[in-house]
Amino acid sequence: FEGECTYSIAKSPGRINSSMSLNGNGLSGLPSSLEKLINLKLLDLSCNALPEVLPLLELIALKWLNLSFNQFTELPDSIEELSLLKFLLLFRNKFITVPAVKERLEKRGTIVILG
């Protein structure tokens, strides 16, 4: 990912009190302790090798989520359970088609950026 992973918390919108960056750690799975951080509002998981988002569904306070530069081939409908989510970044993943949930997230006001 060298030279490609330029999205970071520093570029996130607004002022957010509770944030975490696990950017560029080569993660292929998420630490189980992550789901206990229910007050987390900003999470940067870009530039890893993550194949799925399911453990993130416990993070009900998330407003900004960066999943760019990972290995996602699909986005589960259950991501809609993150009802406070306002920004979802999905640059450079392995989607074959645009995730169906994208349109529903956008209708409720979430900004979803693919690329």
C-alpha positions as CSV (number, residue, x, y, z in Angstrom):
1,F,0.0,0.0,0.0
2,E,3.0,2.3,0.1
3,G,2.2,5.7,-1.4
4,E,-1.5,4.9,-1.7
5,C,-2.8,5.1,1.8
6,T,-3.1,8.8,2.4
7,Y,-6.5,8.9,4.2
8,S,-6.1,9.6,7.9
9,I,-7.9,10.9,11.0
10,A,-6.2,14.3,10.4
11,K,-8.5,14.7,7.3
12,S,-11.7,13.7,9.1
13,P,-14.5,16.2,9.3
14,G,-15.4,18.0,12.5
15,R,-14.3,17.7,16.0
16,I,-14.8,14.2,17.4
17,N,-14.0,13.3,21.0
18,S,-13.5,9.5,20.8
19,S,-11.3,8.2,17.9
20,M,-9.0,5.4,17.1
21,S,-6.7,4.8,14.2
22,L,-5.5,1.3,13.3
23,N,-4.4,2.5,9.9
24,G,-1.7,0.5,8.1
25,N,-1.3,-2.3,10.6
26,G,-1.7,-5.1,8.1
27,L,-4.7,-6.4,10.0
28,S,-6.6,-9.3,8.5
29,G,-9.0,-9.5,11.4
30,L,-10.2,-7.1,14.1
31,P,-9.2,-7.4,17.7
32,S,-12.1,-8.8,19.8
33,S,-11.6,-6.0,22.3
34,L,-12.6,-3.4,19.6
35,E,-16.3,-4.2,19.9
36,K,-16.2,-3.1,23.6
37,L,-15.5,0.5,22.5
38,I,-19.1,1.4,22.2
39,N,-18.5,5.1,22.6
40,L,-16.1,5.3,19.6
41,K,-17.1,7.9,17.1
42,L,-14.3,7.9,14.6
43,L,-12.5,4.7,13.4
44,D,-9.8,4.6,10.8
45,L,-9.1,1.0,9.6
46,S,-7.7,2.0,6.2
47,C,-4.7,0.3,4.7
48,N,-5.1,-3.1,6.2
49,A,-6.3,-6.5,4.7
50,L,-9.7,-6.7,6.3
51,P,-12.3,-8.9,4.5
52,E,-15.4,-8.1,6.6
53,V,-17.0,-5.5,8.8
54,L,-19.2,-7.6,11.1
55,P,-17.4,-7.0,14.4
56,L,-17.9,-3.2,13.8
57,L,-21.6,-3.5,14.1
58,E,-21.3,-3.2,17.9
59,L,-19.9,0.3,17.6
60,I,-23.2,2.0,17.7
61,A,-21.8,5.5,18.3
62,L,-19.7,5.5,15.1
63,K,-20.1,8.7,13.0
64,W,-17.0,8.4,10.7
65,L,-15.6,5.1,9.4
66,N,-12.7,4.7,7.0
67,L,-12.5,1.2,5.5
68,S,-10.4,2.2,2.4
69,F,-7.6,0.1,1.0
70,N,-8.8,-3.2,2.4
71,Q,-10.1,-6.5,1.0
72,F,-13.9,-6.1,1.1
73,T,-15.8,-7.7,-1.7
74,E,-19.2,-6.9,-0.2
75,L,-20.8,-4.7,2.4
76,P,-23.4,-6.4,4.5
77,D,-26.9,-4.8,4.8
78,S,-26.4,-4.9,8.6
79,I,-24.1,-1.9,8.3
80,E,-27.3,0.1,8.4
81,E,-27.5,-0.7,12.1
82,L,-24.8,2.0,12.6
83,S,-27.6,4.6,12.7
84,L,-25.3,7.5,13.6
85,L,-22.9,6.9,10.8
86,K,-22.4,10.0,8.7
87,F,-19.2,9.3,6.7
88,L,-18.2,5.9,5.2
89,L,-15.0,5.8,3.1
90,L,-14.5,2.7,1.0
91,F,-11.8,3.6,-1.5
92,R,-9.8,0.9,-3.2
93,N,-11.5,-2.3,-2.0
94,K,-12.4,-5.4,-4.1
95,F,-16.1,-4.7,-4.7
96,I,-17.3,-6.3,-7.9
97,T,-20.4,-4.3,-7.9
98,V,-21.5,-1.2,-5.9
99,P,-22.9,-2.5,-2.6
100,A,-26.7,-2.4,-2.6
101,V,-26.7,-0.9,0.9
102,K,-24.9,2.2,-0.4
103,E,-28.1,3.8,-1.8
104,R,-30.0,3.2,1.4
105,L,-27.3,4.7,3.5
106,E,-27.2,7.8,1.3
107,K,-31.0,8.2,1.5
108,R,-30.7,8.5,5.3
109,G,-28.0,11.1,5.0
110,T,-24.8,9.1,5.2
111,I,-22.0,10.1,2.8
112,V,-20.6,7.0,1.2
113,I,-17.5,7.4,-0.9
114,L,-16.3,4.6,-3.2
115,G,-13.4,4.7,-5.6
